[in-house]
């Protein structure tokens, strides 16, 4: 990848009112396929649009990147992501304007291989790894990616969430083994110091005719509570608090503790808990709570905010358990935050109809991603209401008495979840780089 510090040509004309990202995505989708370069505005969805550009082999131009902010242009972590894309590809060409508010990206070939990257500590390594899951199987070589930085920050998807929820969603579309995420070192903000290794086999094509419409009933709950540079008892307190809520719903619960010491514990103290509910049809729902303070608000003036104290483990454990129950109540066959990955894989599948049940209401990110898929691949999803049977409408399996307490009764009286069936015909994507290798 070569980087030119110049304005992309042709330069965009200034408008009195800049179009929204949704407007530009819709315009790009309506444009003929002969119009190769797709144009978008704003920094939102930057990572995923670069990924779709690599998969579709269509150049993309992004203008007005925080053009109206006090600090316009790309942020350091976004520049770092561009450098990571450079390491993963060959022949990509990137042109960035002097102000950093516009870029033009010509995709190259996804190479894979062994790659090591140091991530800045202002974003977690999950922010970098999450969008790369879509291109990891389509490299010329098997991917072995090592990322160093913050592994859990309370803002981005943690490495535990990606390992327990993200990878299983990707593995459903692969016919081979070897998909793994290994946590070598943990790192909490602000100093980080964590390290993970992600390995993914290279494939020529993914499964076609994917049908994931059976929600099932929750059969088991698993979890992991970790602590670094604090007392190991904090992890045990996280587990006890989470079980105090979940034991009323299901008996098959196992949450283990993961205590890191020495150099493997990173450079900053912290603790967190990640929970995963699995249904009889292998549907996954995840939730997480961490001691990391929330990111500073842009409205807060510097120097006036007092440092936030981490919550006690009991509060975190209860909060994570309630978040998990809320995700189960929400329904759907795809965990929140991974709908974009599943819909992308459906588009890349064979020329057959693929279906998946997604919980509603749709988040703005998913809506924009569906528009981007139409812009890059010309694929439109058919959306209709999902009909769930009475047997599948319940929550957990035979774990708790029907009249155990008032809370269980209120859950039973809850309205059915809002669910939709998304279906499309795959494009028959073939990894030509794998065939050439």
C-alpha atoms as one frame of an Amber mdcrd trajectory, in Angstrom:
protein
   0.000   0.000   0.000   1.387   3.394  -0.917   0.230   6.499   0.928   0.170
   9.860  -0.850  -0.412  13.019   1.134  -2.436  14.743  -1.509  -6.042  15.536
  -2.260  -7.960  12.759  -3.978  -8.889  13.617  -7.552 -11.354  14.859  -8.433
 -11.652  17.083  -5.377 -15.175  17.383  -3.954 -16.923  20.709  -4.334 -17.947
  22.390  -1.072 -21.647  22.302  -0.408 -23.701  24.425   1.903 -25.244  21.290
   3.385 -23.238  18.076   3.288 -25.238  14.927   2.498 -25.574  12.311   5.190
 -23.874   8.923   5.061 -27.255   7.306   4.429 -27.876   9.576   1.439 -24.501
   8.853  -0.100 -24.881   5.112   0.445 -28.279   5.171  -1.258 -26.885   7.194
  -4.161 -23.976   4.797  -4.528 -26.338   1.838  -4.553 -28.434   3.446  -7.304
 -25.384   4.204  -9.464 -24.536   1.791 -12.281 -21.897  -0.832 -11.674 -19.704
   0.816 -14.311 -19.205   3.708 -11.894 -16.350   2.036 -10.093 -15.533   4.463
  -7.269 -18.097   4.572  -4.462 -18.391   7.860  -2.582 -19.335   8.287   1.082
 -19.134  11.058   3.642 -18.188  11.059   7.306 -16.018   8.907   9.541 -18.812
   6.522  10.520 -18.452   2.962   9.175 -14.937   3.749   7.918 -13.462   0.366
   8.879 -16.299  -1.719   7.491 -16.412   0.209   4.215 -12.714  -0.436   3.690
 -13.362  -4.130   4.358 -16.236  -4.203   1.857 -13.988  -2.422  -0.635 -11.394
  -5.185  -0.290 -13.999  -7.917  -0.718 -15.811  -6.328  -3.675 -12.614  -4.962
  -5.285 -14.322  -1.591  -5.688 -12.443   1.639  -4.857 -14.017   3.907  -2.287
 -13.728   7.632  -1.617 -14.672   9.056   1.779 -14.995  12.839   2.173 -15.735
  15.263   5.006 -14.166  13.129   7.727 -15.000  15.218  10.811 -14.756  18.306
   8.643 -16.748  20.415  11.117 -14.967  19.235  14.294 -12.493  21.303  16.262
  -9.926  18.631  15.348 -10.882  17.585  11.811  -9.637  14.552   9.972  -8.613
  11.019  10.814  -7.872  10.033  14.404  -4.626   8.239  15.352  -6.402   4.907
  15.828  -7.964   5.203  12.362  -4.557   5.880  10.829  -3.271   2.848  12.716
  -6.072   0.752  11.220  -5.058   1.901   7.743  -1.511   0.785   8.476  -2.839
  -2.584   9.595  -4.749  -2.930   6.320  -1.474  -2.160   4.553   0.195  -5.090
   6.314  -2.643  -7.467   5.462  -2.863  -6.607   1.759  -0.642  -6.232  -1.273
  -1.112  -3.631  -3.974  -3.559  -1.425  -2.074  -3.250   2.285  -2.769  -4.382
   5.013  -0.397  -4.482   8.762  -0.958  -5.126  11.039   2.031  -5.715  14.779
   1.847  -3.410  17.192   3.653  -6.102  17.940   6.237  -6.936  14.261   6.685
 -10.617  14.902   5.961 -10.733  12.910   2.706  -9.266   9.652   1.463  -9.334
   7.546  -1.678  -8.754   3.808  -1.299  -7.957   1.421  -4.146  -8.136  -2.145
  -2.784  -5.385  -4.665  -3.363  -5.113  -8.389  -2.704  -5.663  -9.836   0.760
  -2.434 -11.626   1.617  -2.816 -13.049   5.123   0.299 -14.647   6.579   1.990
 -13.683   9.834   1.296 -10.072  10.817   2.130  -8.175  14.015   0.660  -4.776
  14.864   0.871  -2.416  17.832  -2.511  -0.787  18.478  -2.750   2.637  20.151
  -4.141   2.555  23.670  -7.020   4.941  22.973  -8.991   2.043  21.423  -9.082
  -1.641  22.263  -7.588  -4.314  20.038 -11.150  -5.522  19.466 -11.819  -2.306
  17.531  -9.119  -3.380  15.086  -9.900  -7.100  14.987 -13.692  -6.988  14.681
 -13.978  -5.774  11.037 -11.064  -7.986   9.965 -13.101 -11.121  10.718 -14.894
 -10.594   7.400 -11.700 -10.675   5.309  -9.613 -13.092   7.394 -10.776 -16.274
   5.553 -10.131 -14.794   2.097  -6.398 -14.253   2.138  -3.811 -15.905  -0.075
  -2.338 -17.545   3.027  -3.648 -18.585   6.422  -3.731 -15.579   8.733  -1.775
 -15.403  11.989  -2.393 -11.915  13.362  -0.791 -10.664  16.584  -2.222  -7.473
  18.086  -0.797  -5.653  21.095  -2.549  -3.036  23.202  -5.695  -2.792  25.340
  -7.670  -6.038  25.401 -10.649  -4.783  27.460 -11.688  -1.139  27.628 -15.470
  -1.075  28.163 -15.957   0.785  24.876 -15.123  -1.660  22.107 -15.763  -5.377
  21.797 -13.380  -7.114  24.177 -11.215 -10.033  23.126 -13.349 -12.310  25.327
 -16.525 -11.286  23.495 -14.871 -11.772  20.110 -13.496 -15.171  21.122 -16.725
 -16.532  22.636 -19.312 -14.895  20.362 -17.694 -13.422  17.246 -15.622 -16.436
  16.206 -18.526 -18.937  16.499 -20.597 -16.736  14.177 -17.771 -16.780  11.629
 -17.098 -20.505  12.089 -20.663 -21.332  11.002 -19.708 -20.352   7.445 -16.369
 -22.187   7.273 -15.846 -25.841   6.386 -12.437 -26.069   8.016 -10.932 -25.926
  11.486  -8.173 -23.672  12.738 -10.141 -20.594  13.779  -8.707 -19.483  17.123
  -8.089 -16.428  19.284  -5.457 -16.852  21.978  -5.064 -14.279  24.763  -1.361
 -14.207  25.596  -1.433 -11.124  27.807  -4.254  -9.008  29.127  -4.124  -5.240
  29.111  -6.493  -2.720  30.671  -6.469   1.027  30.034  -4.808   3.402  30.223
  -1.435   1.693  29.706  -2.546  -1.523  27.991   0.209  -4.076  27.592  -2.019
  -6.891  26.337  -1.372  -9.243  23.439  -3.580 -11.591  21.433  -2.976 -13.940
  18.511  -5.757 -14.552  16.000  -5.430 -17.403  13.527  -7.801 -18.080  10.635
  -7.500 -20.576   7.774  -7.731 -19.395   4.185 -10.648 -20.799   2.182 -11.725
 -20.573  -1.442 -15.424 -20.196  -0.651 -17.781 -20.308   2.297 -20.923 -22.351
   2.850 -23.993 -21.566   0.763 -27.700 -21.887   1.464 -27.209 -20.868   5.080
 -30.449 -21.117   7.103 -30.332 -19.883  10.692 -33.950 -19.349  11.667 -34.489
 -21.620  14.689 -34.050 -19.629  17.893 -34.395 -22.539  20.324 -34.394 -22.360
  24.122 -31.484 -21.369  26.321 -29.720 -24.551  27.434 -26.561 -23.346  29.179
 -24.666 -20.274  30.312 -20.906 -19.980  30.308 -18.658 -17.133  31.315 -15.226
 -15.911  32.267 -14.254 -13.430  34.968 -10.712 -12.094  34.822  -8.634  -9.788
  36.968  -5.221  -8.224  36.396  -2.990  -6.485  38.932  -5.695  -6.684  41.613
  -6.662  -9.256  44.221  -7.739 -12.601  42.688 -10.737 -12.531  45.029 -12.323
  -9.839  42.862 -12.846 -12.376  40.081 -14.538 -14.765  42.513 -16.835 -11.976
  43.688 -17.795 -11.259  40.076 -18.772 -14.892  39.584 -20.785 -15.094  42.804
 -22.737 -11.939  41.986 -23.591 -13.074  38.458 -24.699 -16.510  39.650 -26.958
 -14.945  42.285 -29.104 -13.645  39.418 -28.740 -16.403  36.827 -29.265 -19.387
  39.157 -32.978 -18.567  39.316 -33.402 -19.251  35.599 -31.197 -22.163  34.603
 -29.072 -24.775  36.416 -26.390 -25.356  33.757 -24.103 -22.426  34.586 -20.340
 -22.466  34.656 -18.286 -19.293  35.021 -14.574 -19.744  35.519 -11.993 -17.261
  36.706  -8.907 -16.202  34.786  -6.275 -14.479  36.914  -3.172 -13.103  35.210
   0.027 -12.334  37.088   3.392 -10.812  36.300   4.126  -9.645  32.777   1.024
 -11.399  31.431  -1.221  -9.052  33.444  -0.424  -5.953  31.409   0.439  -2.542
  32.780  -2.815  -1.351  34.408  -5.172  -2.909  36.982  -8.704  -3.969  36.159
 -11.312  -6.719  36.135 -14.253  -7.743  33.971 -16.780 -10.511  33.394 -18.099
 -11.887  30.101 -21.215 -14.099  29.940 -22.481 -16.253  27.083 -25.884 -17.941
  26.794 -26.257 -20.796  24.303 -29.551 -22.222  23.058 -30.528 -25.707  21.917
 -30.096 -24.531  18.299 -26.643 -23.022  18.992 -27.868 -19.423  19.128 -25.523
 -17.253  21.195 -26.165 -14.173  23.325 -23.379 -12.381  25.170 -23.006  -9.615
  27.731 -20.058  -7.998  29.440 -19.295  -5.631  32.308 -15.900  -4.144  33.065
 -14.252  -1.978  35.682 -12.818   0.296  32.992 -14.146   3.862  33.279 -16.275
   5.108  30.388 -14.496   7.179  27.729 -14.403  10.919  28.447 -17.275  12.889
  27.023 -16.513  15.546  24.459 -18.771  17.941  26.352 -16.687  17.655  29.500
 -14.043  20.331  29.740 -10.544  19.071  30.332  -9.193  19.463  33.829 -12.578
  19.614  35.552 -13.655  15.966  35.495 -12.780  13.916  38.545 -11.347  10.421
  38.026 -14.060   7.776  38.145 -13.735   5.046  40.741 -14.237   1.491  39.455
 -17.507  -0.140  40.539 -17.452  -2.907  43.107 -17.376  -6.462  41.680 -20.839
  -7.291  43.029 -22.408  -4.472  41.032 -20.543  -5.508  37.895 -21.562  -9.152
  38.201 -25.238  -8.300  38.680 -25.137  -5.784  35.820 -23.611  -8.342  33.445
 -26.223 -10.962  34.379 -29.082  -8.535  33.799 -27.592  -7.472  30.473 -27.448
 -11.119  29.425 -31.093 -11.670  30.371 -32.024  -8.601  28.359 -30.173  -9.969
  25.326 -32.009 -13.294  25.654 -35.330 -11.464  25.917 -34.441  -9.467  22.800
 -34.373 -12.702  20.817 -33.020 -13.360  17.353 -30.494 -15.916  16.106 -27.527
 -13.528  16.015 -25.823 -11.898  18.958 -26.064  -8.125  19.153 -23.154  -6.504
  17.343 -22.515  -9.422  14.980 -25.455  -8.976  12.614 -23.164  -7.140  10.194
 -20.815 -10.140   9.994 -23.582 -12.678   9.371 -25.268 -10.547   6.697 -21.902
 -10.006   5.002 -21.250 -13.755   4.941 -24.726 -14.348   3.480 -23.873 -11.988
   0.628 -20.523 -13.722   0.051 -22.085 -17.193   0.084 -22.925 -19.360  -2.908
 -25.658 -18.451  -5.370 -28.377 -19.803  -3.125 -30.870 -18.253  -0.723 -29.577
 -17.651   2.799 -31.782 -16.760   5.752 -31.247 -15.541   9.285 -33.505 -14.267
  12.068 -32.389 -10.928  13.500 -33.864  -9.207  16.538 -35.425  -5.784  16.173
 -35.658  -2.922  16.206 -32.659  -2.650  13.893 -29.833  -0.472  15.105 -28.675
   2.398  12.908 -25.364   0.664  12.240 -27.057  -2.454  10.833 -29.354  -0.380
   8.619 -26.399   1.510   7.180 -24.449  -1.721   6.700 -27.286  -3.258   4.690
 -27.216  -0.161   2.480 -23.465  -0.504   2.082 -23.840  -4.154   1.061 -26.219
  -3.072  -1.673 -23.819  -0.334  -2.774 -20.772  -2.623  -2.960 -22.344  -5.900
  -4.137 -25.749  -4.908  -5.523 -27.460  -7.313  -3.111 -30.775  -6.382  -1.510
 -32.109  -8.205   1.543 -35.732  -9.257   1.792 -37.079  -8.533   5.275 -40.239
 -10.016   6.753 -41.651 -10.663  10.207 -40.498 -13.841  11.915 -43.076 -16.183
  13.428 -41.811 -17.894  16.557 -43.568 -20.985  17.844 -44.848 -21.102  21.406
 -42.277 -23.753  22.329 -39.414 -21.498  21.314 -40.818 -18.348  22.873 -39.711
 -19.273  26.361 -36.428 -18.271  27.890 -34.385 -20.868  29.762 -34.936 -24.603
  29.853 -36.206 -26.675  32.700 -34.043 -24.983  35.283 -36.336 -22.965  37.500
 -39.777 -23.488  38.994 -42.568 -21.707  37.124 -43.737 -19.795  40.187 -40.364
 -19.266  41.863 -40.788 -15.541  42.387 -42.464 -12.444  41.022 -39.561 -11.671
  38.735 -39.899 -14.991  36.950 -43.631 -14.384  36.548 -43.025 -10.978  35.002
 -40.607 -12.521  32.528 -43.231 -15.080  31.521 -45.743 -12.269  30.866 -43.301
 -10.283  28.733 -44.425  -9.599  25.142 -42.877 -11.725  22.392 -39.641 -10.373
  20.945 -39.569  -8.317  17.770 -37.835 -10.522  15.199 -37.351 -10.409  11.438
 -36.185 -12.867   8.795 -33.481 -11.455   6.530 -32.879 -13.352   3.306 -30.806
 -12.797   0.186 -29.201 -14.652  -2.717 -25.449 -15.007  -2.352 -23.022 -13.615
  -4.902 -20.963 -16.796  -5.186 -17.797 -15.100  -3.947 -14.609 -17.052  -4.709
 -11.229 -16.333  -3.153  -9.148 -16.110  -6.329  -6.008 -15.329  -4.334  -6.279
 -18.740  -2.669  -6.648 -20.438  -6.029  -3.617 -18.607  -7.395  -1.577 -19.724
  -4.399
